[in-house]
Amino acid sequence: MIPLIIGVVILIAVAFIMYQLFFSIPPKAEIVETEGYKSATIFSQASLDVEAVVNSPVWDSLSKESSVPPLMTEVASPKENIFRSFKTR
């Protein structure tokens, strides 16, 4: 008798969980409109004219090569001991 009761309880629990997961209507989320949300909404509706950007004089001035060469950083060779600055005590 006890295994039958345990089986029915498990069956009811599984049926309840399956109903909650697949068939119940989820509660609606409430959207709180903050200042960031409003600006993101406005920004998401904006359109970008790529041709106007690429053909603008500002873009041309940014895309020119700089007269200053890029900084070169020293690259350690793979055979160099990177732990040589730590002295054994």
One Martini backbone bead per residue (centre of mass of N, CA, C, O) as a GRO file, in nm:
protein
   89
    1MET     BB    1   0.057   0.063  -0.021
    2ILE     BB    2   0.297   0.263   0.003
    3PRO     BB    3   0.403   0.250  -0.291
    4LEU     BB    4   0.137   0.364  -0.411
    5ILE     BB    5   0.144   0.640  -0.271
    6ILE     BB    6   0.422   0.728  -0.371
    7GLY     BB    7   0.353   0.705  -0.674
    8VAL     BB    8   0.120   0.916  -0.673
    9VAL     BB    9   0.283   1.154  -0.568
   10ILE     BB   10   0.492   1.156  -0.797
   11LEU     BB   11   0.286   1.186  -1.029
   12ILE     BB   12   0.170   1.458  -0.931
   13ALA     BB   13   0.437   1.615  -0.930
   14VAL     BB   14   0.506   1.576  -1.229
   15ALA     BB   15   0.245   1.699  -1.342
   16PHE     BB   16   0.281   1.980  -1.214
   17ILE     BB   17   0.555   2.048  -1.341
   18MET     BB   18   0.468   2.016  -1.637
   19TYR     BB   19   0.253   2.234  -1.630
   20GLN     BB   20   0.436   2.473  -1.541
   21LEU     BB   21   0.639   2.452  -1.786
   22PHE     BB   22   0.425   2.410  -2.057
   23PHE     BB   23   0.108   2.540  -1.985
   24SER     BB   24   0.159   2.787  -1.839
   25ILE     BB   25   0.129   3.123  -1.786
   26PRO     BB   26   0.341   3.361  -1.774
   27PRO     BB   27   0.440   3.621  -1.621
   28LYS     BB   28   0.456   3.948  -1.652
   29ALA     BB   29   0.683   4.187  -1.715
   30GLU     BB   30   0.798   4.471  -1.567
   31ILE     BB   31   0.863   4.791  -1.702
   32VAL     BB   32   1.110   5.015  -1.614
   33GLU     BB   33   1.143   5.356  -1.684
   34THR     BB   34   1.436   5.475  -1.748
   35GLU     BB   35   1.672   5.676  -1.873
   36GLY     BB   36   1.827   5.447  -2.018
   37TYR     BB   37   1.585   5.323  -2.164
   38LYS     BB   38   1.506   5.571  -2.331
   39SER     BB   39   1.780   5.604  -2.480
   40ALA     BB   40   1.781   5.316  -2.602
   41THR     BB   41   1.524   5.350  -2.767
   42ILE     BB   42   1.621   5.583  -2.941
   43PHE     BB   43   1.883   5.443  -3.048
   44SER     BB   44   1.736   5.191  -3.185
   45GLN     BB   45   1.583   5.395  -3.403
   46ALA     BB   46   1.829   5.460  -3.542
   47SER     BB   47   1.998   5.572  -3.833
   48LEU     BB   48   2.262   5.482  -4.069
   49ASP     BB   49   2.474   5.670  -4.286
   50VAL     BB   50   2.744   5.545  -4.436
   51GLU     BB   51   2.810   5.737  -4.671
   52ALA     BB   52   2.827   5.999  -4.501
   53VAL     BB   53   3.062   5.905  -4.324
   54VAL     BB   54   3.279   5.816  -4.539
   55ASN     BB   55   3.251   6.109  -4.706
   56SER     BB   56   3.363   6.268  -4.484
   57PRO     BB   57   3.609   6.482  -4.367
   58VAL     BB   58   3.647   6.353  -4.090
   59TRP     BB   59   3.712   6.068  -4.187
   60ASP     BB   60   3.960   6.147  -4.354
   61SER     BB   61   4.124   6.261  -4.111
   62LEU     BB   62   4.124   5.983  -3.953
   63SER     BB   63   4.243   5.787  -4.196
   64LYS     BB   64   4.502   5.904  -4.182
   65GLU     BB   65   4.823   5.899  -4.152
   66SER     BB   66   5.053   5.915  -3.922
   67SER     BB   67   5.366   6.068  -3.846
   68VAL     BB   68   5.364   5.882  -3.608
   69PRO     BB   69   5.497   5.619  -3.495
   70PRO     BB   70   5.454   5.338  -3.358
   71LEU     BB   71   5.485   5.171  -3.081
   72MET     BB   72   5.748   4.975  -2.959
   73THR     BB   73   5.765   4.665  -2.824
   74GLU     BB   74   5.913   4.438  -2.637
   75VAL     BB   75   5.996   4.111  -2.737
   76ALA     BB   76   6.008   3.813  -2.610
   77SER     BB   77   6.170   3.544  -2.633
   78PRO     BB   78   6.114   3.207  -2.596
   79LYS     BB   79   6.417   3.160  -2.459
   80GLU     BB   80   6.360   3.346  -2.240
   81ASN     BB   81   6.389   3.423  -1.904
   82ILE     BB   82   6.116   3.541  -1.716
   83PHE     BB   83   6.249   3.469  -1.407
   84ARG     BB   84   6.526   3.637  -1.358
   85SER     BB   85   6.423   3.862  -1.152
   86PHE     BB   86   6.400   3.620  -0.970
   87LYS     BB   87   6.547   3.540  -0.677
   88THR     BB   88   6.689   3.312  -0.503
   89ARG     BB   89   6.685   3.229  -0.141
   0.00000   0.00000   0.00000
